[in-house]
Amino acid sequence: MDKSGLIRKGIMIILTLFVIIYVIYVIGSASFTQVKTMTAKETEVYDEVNVKGFMVRDETLIDYDGEGIISYAVEDGEKVSVGQAVAGVYDSVASAGTTQELKKIDAQIEALTRLQTNAETLTQTPDEIDGNISDNLIQIRLALNSGDLTGAEGFSDDILYNINERQLLTGKTTDYSDKIKELEAKRDELKKTVSTGKKSKEINSKTAGYFVSYADGYENAIPTEKLTELMPEDLDSDNIKAVSVSDKTVGKTIDGVTWYVACRVSAEDALKIKNADRLKLDIPVVSNEKIKVDLYSINQKSQSEDAVIILSGTYMNREMSRLRREDISIILETYTGLYIPKSAVHESELTRTVEDESGEEKEEKQTVPGVYIKIGNEVLFKQISIIYSGEDYVVSSLDKDEETFTDDVGMLQAYDEIIVEGANLYDGKIISRNA
């Protein structure tokens, strides 16, 4: 082989070695290990204190000592005025039942008319409506288990409303005019029937407030004027006695608009509640919404002992009107941000160049928390700002204007793909496109 051939062969060998080295580098810098990701989404978490609450209200019993079939004219939790008829006494079950049926039809007509009017402005999604239906099914089961047939019927009405609302949203129904006319015709026919029955008496409310169709015996267990004197031991179940309810009692009114809830808490929790800016209650059996309350009183023998917290509120619905003892959560603070599992949180030492007072440049280093995210087939480190830490997760700020330690690293944003499982992660790492 001549000299030029040897040179060409040597060049080919060198080029081949370069190609092999490059391939080894690419393979070495790429990871074909599968990674698992989750989408960064907004969440709402609470700093809360879980307690057993006892509802205290000014309540006036309504009695009726006579014969006949009682048919209630108002729903539990409905506002009534002094002297307003809360029930009628009828001479037969048929007359009373027809009156109740009329009330139900009127409520259905009102609900369908409201839906028809607001059809174009409905804001709930089908998934949210499905959630409401599921919640109401649970409430029906609880009501039936406790023998509360009236409450179960009320929740069934809510389910019917939600089903009708869902049909409008999904386009399965576009107009309830025919159904409304059908109900109106049925109502008119029933009115002719009920007019032949006899209503011998009306039962009226003695006070203004909210009506409840039964009494539980705890109406005077804790007078509201004694609330500031309550001590932790007073809330023990053995010390709060229910009295026997008279057969004459047909209901009661919750007087006024303000109710109170008394809770026994530790000295530490009492201090947290005292220092909270805005308090809310989470009572799932009453409402999916958080209920605003004010701190009315903290009763404590000394700052190192358990205390009684008295909270006051005005929210009212059927479920709230019937509440007495319940597990509740006192929400001290609400945090809104991006949910991140603690296993996905890492630390990285970042470096930036700054000028000192004399104008000379110097390097600053800081270790910051963050997560690795996946963009395409590349791993990037993004800084996070932790505003809340739970047992196995943290919540990062949603503030898009929050500054990172260095401009080279961005702040985690909603819908970034957070890597929650992956080996040997680092900024700039290349991963398999199929990972």
Buried (B, 14 or more C-beta within 10 A) or exposed (E): EEEEEEEEEEEEEEEEEEEEEEEEEEEEEBBEEEBEBBEBEEBEBBBBBEBBBBBBBBBBBBBBEEEBBBBBBBBBBBBBEEEBBBBBBBBEEBBBBBBEBBBBBEBBBEBBBEBBEEBEEEEBEEEBBEBBBEBBEEBBEBBEEEEBEBBBEBBBBBBBBBEBBBBBBEEEBEEBEEBBEEBEEBBEEBEEBBEEBEBEBEBBBBBBBBBBBEBBEBBEBBEBEEBEEBBBEBBEEEEBEEEEBEEEBBBBBBBBEBBBBBBBBBEEBBBBBEEBEEBBBBBBBBBEEBBEBEBBBBBBEEEEEBBBBBBBBEBBBBBBBBBBBBEBBBBBBBBEBBBBBEEBBBEBEBEBEEEEEEEEEEEEEEEBBBBBBBEEBEBBBBBBBEBBEEEEBBBBBBEEEEEBBBEEBBBBEEEBBBBBBBEEBEBEBBBEEEB
